[in-house]
Amino acid sequence: MAQGSSHSSAARPPHRVVVIVDENSNPFELGCATEVFGLRRPELGRTLYDFTLCSPGPGTPMRDGFFTLTGVAGLDAADSADTLIVPNRPDTDVPRRPAVLDAVRRAHARGARLVGFCSGAFTLAEAGVLDGRRATAHWQWADSFRERFPAVQLEPDVLFVDDGDILTAAGSAAALDLGLHIVRKDFGAEVACSVSRRLVFAAHRDGGQRQFIERPVPTVRDESLAPLLAWARERLGEPVTVTALAARAGVSPATLHRRFRAQLGTTPLAWLTGERVALACRLI
């Protein structure tokens, strides 16, 4: 897999995103980073980021021997990253190479933005940069993470956590959610919508949305949110509030909040925001 980079801007150097690919990294999260940050954007007339893959060794075997990554930059590329991404690592009980942890620490010390996908949060925590900070990881690693890193404020139920200069995603598809969130922060909603359209992916899922819904959506007619959602979607251009949604459903705002959490894994306000962003994307 070849390393990609963007053209330099006459106004300022492009924001440099570097991904550390260590042994047994998951190809899916690596692909998410490449799709969001590494592709040229002819539909936008520019390339958004200077994108680099780096590895501590000349040949890096991926998870389960899917393939070996070769021909990428050395680990010293991390020293020039504006954003440093650490993707998934299934062998969370195996200590990371000291060189990888040192690269993370150096990046953090000089003010680079750090991003962990899925169990990549273990690497960030092992480097000591998450102490006292909010973070998330895939729900299946939550107990292990809490036990090993009690100084980290783990939020295991959410899709991603934005804690300023350190951002973490729950894993798998949540890596795309966090990636689009970062693009939105860097370039605005219109550019993020364009990237999401090319991905054929939801333009906006709130970071606080739950990783999974523990029970299926009820089919009981008077509990289903479907009629309310349809009503709200017809009025996205109007100042519909959570209070108005609750009144329409004939329940209190607190009851509506519980139903949204149970059936959709999110809050009424977050759902409204996501629907309005999606509508804006369709209108662009």
Sequence and secondary structure as in RCSB ss.txt:
>XXXX:A:sequence
MAQGSSHSSAARPPHRVVVIVDENSNPFELGCATEVFGLRRPELGRTLYDFTLCSPGPGTPMRDGFFTLTGVAGL
DAADSADTLIVPNRPDTDVPRRPAVLDAVRRAHARGARLVGFCSGAFTLAEAGVLDGRRATAHWQWADSFRERFP
AVQLEPDVLFVDDGDILTAAGSAAALDLGLHIVRKDFGAEVACSVSRRLVFAAHRDGGQRQFIERPVPTVRDESL
APLLAWARERLGEPVTVTALAARAGVSPATLHRRFRAQLGTTPLAWLTGERVALACRLI
>XXXX:A:secstr
         SSS   EEEEE  TT  HHHHHHHIIIIIS BTTTTB   EEEEEESSSEEE GGGS EEES EEG
GGGGG SEEEE   S TTS   HHHHHHHHHHHHTT EEEEETTHHHHHHHTTTTTT EE   GGGHHHHHHH T
TSEE TTBSEEE SSEEEE STTHHHHHHHHHHHHHH HHHHHHHHHHHTS S   TTSBSS SS     TTT S
HHHHHHHHTTTTS   HHHHHHHHTS HHHHHHHHHHHHSS HHHHHHHHHHHHHHHH 
